[in-house]
Every structure is written in structure tokens, then in C-alpha cells.
Amino acid sequence: MGKRIWVCFFMLALQSSIMSYATVTAFAEFSAAPAYTTAAILANIIGGVIRLPIAKTLNLWGRAEGYCLAFFFYLLGMIILASCNGVNSYAAGYVLYWIGYDTLYVILDIFIADTSGLRNRAFTFAFASTPFICTAFTGSLAAESFLSMTTWRWAIGTFCIVQPFVFAPLALVFKLYEKKAEKMGLYTRNPSGRTALQSLVYYFHEFDSTFSPCPSTPKPPNH
């Protein structure tokens, strides 16, 4: 399990490093390059805000489901980036890509927290960050090879093909362990008994409470 998570971190780090070089080359072909700055700021803001509803999604729907949803946005963003013909579509794809990337990174951190003991957790988080040390040197070389032999589109599009084979097995492993826990009686699903409309209202209130401020502690009555 730990090896699979480390490989996912490594591929995220490698793709992110190559992406930074491909972006510079891509915007050299576009005339309205300053629009990318706006997209980058927007992506960072959305990526930070979306962590709360993602955490709520993991608690309500499950780890594997939230992981697959995040990977969908990540992959969709890269597909748009690789096939775009202008700065506006590139900026839109970059926002989707960054939302998926940032969310995947958070979910993988949660996977580490779930599967490691408290005593070794600091070491496991440090070990999971080692791919960024490797790609600090190899990412630029890989990007240079991509850009010299193909185009910036393939520097991004290659990962649209490779990443599903890297990330899909981890989702399957978590679903298999979930089914195993159900068979052992360690995890049970309790039917809610709600209709579709009632579930919609219920989840609306659940996610709304994520952004609501905590109620203040009532003051004791004066005697």
C-alpha cells in the first residue's frame, strides 16, 4: 500500500515539474498570456477553499469515491490543456487541473494518515515528500526531452494516458479492502431510508454546515 501511494506522489511530482516547463512554451504561442496569471490566482484560491468540502465528501461518501472524483477533475483539466488552442481554454483547463491535483495530494495525505501509526506518521509524511527531491533534478531533463522531440501538447498529453494506469490500482485496492472489511463485519453500511429529494436536502445541509461558523458556547445562567 505504501509503495503504491509513493508511486502516485512521484508521478504527481514528475508531472507537475514537466507541466511548469510546458506551460512556458505553450504561452509563448499565445498572445493573451497575462490571462494565465488570473487563472493561476483563481486556481490557488479555489484549491484552498475546496479542501473543506472534499474532506466532508470523504466522510460522507468514502475514501475511494472522493479519490476517483478528484482524479476525474485532474484528468479532465489535463485533457483540456493538451487540446486547447487559446489562452482562455488553457486557463479554464488549468483551474480544473489544479483543483484535481491539489485535492489528490490532500487525499493521498489522508490515506497515509489512515494507514500509518501515530508514532511513525512523521516519518511516513517525510518519506512521501521524497519524490519532490528526485523530480527537482529529473523533471527539467524530462521536460527538455519532451520539448526537443515532440511538442508541449505531448508533454501534457502523455500523462493523460499514463496517469490512469498509475492511480486506478490504488482506488481498486481501497475498494477491495472496504469489501473485505464488510465481510469481516468491521464495516457496515446502514441504509438511510431517505428518498432522493430527502437525500438532496440532507447533503445540502451537511455541506452547508462545513462552511458555517461553530456555534458559540452558551453562557451559564446567572445565579
DANOR-V543824 format. One line per field, one symbol per residue. psi: psi as a letter, one per 40 degrees, with the letter a starting at -180 (. if undefined). burial: 1 if it has 9 or more other ideal C-beta (glycine too) atoms within 8 Angstrom, else 0. Layout:
psi=???
burial=???
This chain:
psi=ddddddddddddddddddddddddddedeidfdddddddddddddddddedddddddddddiddddddddddddddddddddeieiddddddddddddddddddddddddddddeiiddedddddddeedddddeddddddddddddddbiddddddddddddddddddddddddddddddddeedhihhhdeiidddddddddddddedeiihiihiiiih.
burial=0001111111111111111111101110010000110111011101100111111111000011111111111111111111010010111111111111111111111111000100001001100111100110011101110110000111111111011101101110111001001100000000000000001001100110010000000000000
